[in-house]
Amino acid sequence: MDRPADYSSEGSRATDARRGIPPGDLTVLGIETSCDETAASIVRLSPDGEATVLSSVVHSQIDDHAAFGGVVPEIAARSHVEMIDGVVRRAMDEAGLSYDALDGVAATAGPGLVGGVMVGLSFGKAVALARDLPLIAVNHLEGHAVSARLGAMVDYPFLLLLVSGGHCQLLEVRGVGDMSRLGTTIDDAAGEAFDKIAKALGLGYPGGPALEKLAATGDGARFDLPRALLGRKDCDFSFSGLKTAASRLAQACETDQDRADLADAVQTAIARQLSERSDRALKAYAERHDHRLFVVAGGVAANRTVRATLEATAAANGFSFLAPPMAYCTDNAAMIALAGAERLQKGLTSDIDTAARPRWPLDEQSALADPVHPPGRKGAKA
């Protein structure tokens, strides 16, 4: 696919004093449907970059997928179709706003399960057309990248570790649409490792939170798990070997304590690798920047052991540490609304015929020039 990564064009900024919004403020509806949460949110962005979340509604599909031990794309897409209208209506009601108060509509356009992405993007297009509002197609990963700005005033640039179920990347973030990849996973993401090992331990879905809870009563020192990429000098990650080894060990666990000990060992091993690769990126970033802020975002950032380990790594390198509020670590629409508002603030809007993308790297130039995963018909992965 040869569409530009940002799907954006220069557009006029929508402001109208009659709507009761202070001049310069932007109020944006965000829609997120990339996986198994149907979410909508209203975010107001001031000219100085302060974000206020007016509402954030998330409908989780956990119960729909639990019996299958993971997300079933067709079930997810059907649920999005059924829930999207009610979720958006609730977000508008909780914000106390009508559509006339909006300056734009932001919707996830990828990456993700394309059937679900199409639902939210199509709904966003319908609102934009019906209300004559700008449409902003948002990269789901860019939403995670800016999510820390939902809880605090954060200046660009910063070093980002984006760690979730499908992605694990280190990026230099200079603003929306302006990010450089420093490292990425060469196989599995950390969140995927958490979920697959949790499934092997019989913990069900979603696996990550269940594994963290079990690990609290374990002693991981009992198990010696493999450490990946120790001889490499880059900032890439690999979790496939850990996932395979831990899954085999899980088959030999006979007691609840065995499982708890293995869960603790897995959690420690994942946190250690994230820390080791981040340490290398922090040192490289410090050579180029005086502003030293390390942001960790994505679903795995909600894991307390991972968060504490990375916070210590940041401190050891002289960096401030920031993670989004827990509610904005996992998939949500507030981060999509914020990314959309920041794009709209820069005059970046999207064409109404923008297509949903199952793959959409944040640093598409690097993904195409130096692919970690070979690009396929769906495009470059990371």
Stockholm file with secondary structure:
# STOCKHOLM 1.0

chainA/1-382         MDRPADYSSEGSRATDARRGIPPGDLTVLGIETSCDETAASIVRLSPDGEATVLSSVVHSQIDDHAAFGGVVPEIAARSHVEMIDGVVRRAMDEAGLSYDALDGVAATAGPGLVGGVMVGLSFGKAVALARDLPLIAVNHLEGHAVSARLGAMVDYPFLLLLVSGGHCQLLEVRGVGDMSRLGTTIDDAAGEAFDKIAKALGLGYPGGPALEKLAATGDGARFDLPRALLGRKDCDFSFSGLKTAASRLAQACETDQDRADLADAVQTAIARQLSERSDRALKAYAERHDHRLFVVAGGVAANRTVRATLEATAAANGFSFLAPPMAYCTDNAAMIALAGAERLQKGLTSDIDTAARPRWPLDEQSALADPVHPPGRKGAKA
#=GR chainA/1-382 SS CCSCTTCEEECCCCCCGGGTCCTTCEEEEEEECSSSEEEEEEEEECTTSCEEEEEEEEEECHHHHGGGTSCCHHHHHHHHHHHHHHHHHHHHHHHTCCGGGCSEEEEEEESSCHHHHHHHHHHHHHHHHHHTCCEEEEEHHHHHHHGGGGTSCCCSCEEEEEECSSCEEEEEEEETTEEEEEEEBSSCCHHHHHHHHHHHTTCCSSHHHHHHHHHTTCCGGGCCCCCCCTTCCSCCBCCHHHHHHHHHHHHHCCSHHHHHHHHHHHHHHHHHHHHHHHHHHHHHHHTTCSCCEEEEESGGGGCHHHHHHHHHHHHHTTCEEECCCGGGTSSCSHHHHHHHHHHHHTTEEECTTCCCCSCCCSSHHHHHHSCSSCCBTTBCCC
#=GC SS_cons         CCSCTTCEEECCCCCCGGGTCCTTCEEEEEEECSSSEEEEEEEEECTTSCEEEEEEEEEECHHHHGGGTSCCHHHHHHHHHHHHHHHHHHHHHHHTCCGGGCSEEEEEEESSCHHHHHHHHHHHHHHHHHHTCCEEEEEHHHHHHHGGGGTSCCCSCEEEEEECSSCEEEEEEEETTEEEEEEEBSSCCHHHHHHHHHHHTTCCSSHHHHHHHHHTTCCGGGCCCCCCCTTCCSCCBCCHHHHHHHHHHHHHCCSHHHHHHHHHHHHHHHHHHHHHHHHHHHHHHHTTCSCCEEEEESGGGGCHHHHHHHHHHHHHTTCEEECCCGGGTSSCSHHHHHHHHHHHHTTEEECTTCCCCSCCCSSHHHHHHSCSSCCBTTBCCC
//
